Amino acid sequence: MFNCALAMEIRFSPEEEAFRAEARAWLEQNVPRTTRPDSADLRARRDWDMAWQRCMYDAGWAGISWPREFGGRGATLMEQLIWYEEYARANAPDVTTGFVGLKHAGPTLIACGSEEQKAYHLPRILRGDVVWCQGFSEPNAGSDLAALQTRAEIDGDHLVVTGQKIWTSFGHIAEFQELLVRTDPTAPRHAGITWVICPMDTPGIDIRPIKTLAGNSDFCEVFYDQVRIPLANVVGALNDGWRVAMATLSFERGTAFMSEQVRLARRMEELVALARHPSGGDGRRAIDDDEIARRLALASAEVEAMRAMTYRSLSLAARTGMPGAEASMIRLFFSELVQRIDVVAMEILGPAAVEGFATDGAPRDEWAERYLTGLSQTIGGGTKEIQRNIIGERVLGLPR
Ligand SMILES: Cc1cc2nc3c(=O)[nH]c(=O)nc-3n(C[C@H](O)[C@H](O)[C@H](O)COP(=O)(O)OP(=O)(O)OC[C@H]3O[C@@H](n4cnc5c(N)ncnc54)[C@H](O)[C@@H]3O)c2cc1C
């Protein structure tokens, strides 16, 4: 339950202010000046992302939340908040193609992996040597993940995997996959699942990119036909994959909102500037329209509310040790707010918004791309309905 007795308390100590100054100075000097390749050339984008990751690694800023013993910075929650604030303020690029490895496969290995798995994979992830992808969702197992059907049978010291995954982000440019398979079809559905590290170049894997609404192919379908994976790649134990997967999802959903609130504030500033800019032949400014001005004001206030919710949640987490279920409230609020802001952007642009889309609907400018990709915000990482279920059950204590 939300504990109102634990009021928000955010004050930065002198050490934290020094950390901020150090982060700011380093970012000012090192944020890449070259243009990030667009998503039409994912391999070039991957190389660019990995070069930036390597730059952060060499300077000791990679894996900000990872423990020092695994090569990370070992930052406290407050230091992480400061880092993400400075990161967004410096307009530093997200390492999106490295997201799975850095934000959830790596932390899952730290929490549940064997010593050999940690020693082999963690430095490679942190240095930006490899890209990981996530093989959880299937055509009939998304929100209801425990319905997954991809089978793995034991043959000697290997698992032999047959089945299909879908919506695998960056599957075609990844070296490794965090793969969930059903190893005991006779067990209750949460009990017969195993989390295994799948090398993506193993024979029998067929990867088919899916073209999205936004015109790119970040997603893939992945088919497995008798794919042999060493048993040594199992993380946790055989049939213990549900527990490991829950750890993965808690890292995936955990504290991502730290940076999101800062990026959203920046986007609002850009939107207000756009609305103030005279458009068309008559010099009309969108902000002179009372309704647009009202919605911009509301969205700006909501971005501030998002910041307050973030600080409150961190303040709680710093004292209780874990991000709580209220992270779902922030996630839900954020995802719907992004979409409201994107709609206002389209209305400010008015008829000119149409020019942002090619005849096949693919985006041609930043606003169009944001509008289209924003639609997935209320699906990925748990749909808005699933977030509402979590809030209802775990925050409000409603019956299932
Ligand atoms: C940008 C993006 C990236 C992704 N990347 C990956 C990835 O790398 N790897 C991966 O494995 N997956 C990935 N996914 C897939 C994602 O996890 C699923 O899309 C998500 O879990 C929803 O599953 P689904 O699409 O099968 O929808 P379904 O689960 O079929 O849901 C359909 C609709 O029914 C609603 N619904 C379902 N169950 C309930 C319920 N109990 N109560 C109320 N409403 C319900 C949902 O909210 C939704 O509106 C990605 C998705 C997106 C959008």
The ligand as a Gaussian input file, in Angstrom:
#p B3LYP/6-31G(d) Opt

LIG

0 1
 C        7.850000      -1.165000     -28.195000
 C        7.681000      -2.582000     -27.765000
 C        8.813000      -3.388000     -27.573000
 C        8.662000      -4.727000     -27.199000
 N        9.793000      -5.490000     -27.076000
 C        9.663000      -6.784000     -26.704000
 C       10.822000      -7.603000     -26.604000
 O       11.953000      -7.169000     -26.893000
 N       10.668000      -8.883000     -26.235000
 C        9.444000      -9.411000     -25.922000
 O        9.394000     -10.556000     -25.527000
 N        8.308000      -8.656000     -26.040000
 C        8.401000      -7.367000     -26.438000
 N        7.261000      -6.587000     -26.582000
 C        5.963000      -7.218000     -26.424000
 C        5.192000      -6.762000     -25.190000
 O        5.756000      -7.284000     -24.012000
 C        3.753000      -7.204000     -25.389000
 O        3.242000      -6.529000     -26.522000
 C        2.888000      -6.892000     -24.182000
 O        3.264000      -7.668000     -23.095000
 C        1.398000      -7.134000     -24.495000
 O        1.207000      -8.409000     -25.008000
 P        0.396000      -8.640000     -26.371000
 O        0.926000      -7.704000     -27.401000
 O        0.441000     -10.100000     -26.657000
 O       -1.077000      -8.177000     -26.068000
 P       -2.185000      -9.035000     -25.299000
 O       -1.610000      -9.562000     -24.024000
 O       -2.785000     -10.004000     -26.241000
 O       -3.232000      -7.918000     -24.932000
 C       -4.226000      -7.455000     -25.874000
 C       -5.112000      -6.463000     -25.136000
 O       -5.789000      -7.114000     -24.052000
 C       -5.533000      -6.449000     -22.825000
 N       -5.415000      -7.425000     -21.722000
 C       -4.732000      -8.588000     -21.736000
 N       -4.814000      -9.203000     -20.526000
 C       -5.562000      -8.382000     -19.738000
 C       -5.973000      -8.453000     -18.381000
 N       -5.653000      -9.483000     -17.577000
 N       -6.721000      -7.428000     -17.878000
 C       -7.059000      -6.359000     -18.675000
 N       -6.700000      -6.258000     -19.980000
 C       -5.954000      -7.253000     -20.494000
 C       -4.201000      -5.758000     -23.036000
 O       -4.028000      -4.663000     -22.157000
 C       -4.306000      -5.331000     -24.503000
 O       -5.039000      -4.134000     -24.611000
 C        7.371000      -5.270000     -26.981000
 C        6.242000      -4.455000     -27.186000
 C        6.384000      -3.146000     -27.582000
 C        5.155000      -2.314000     -27.837000

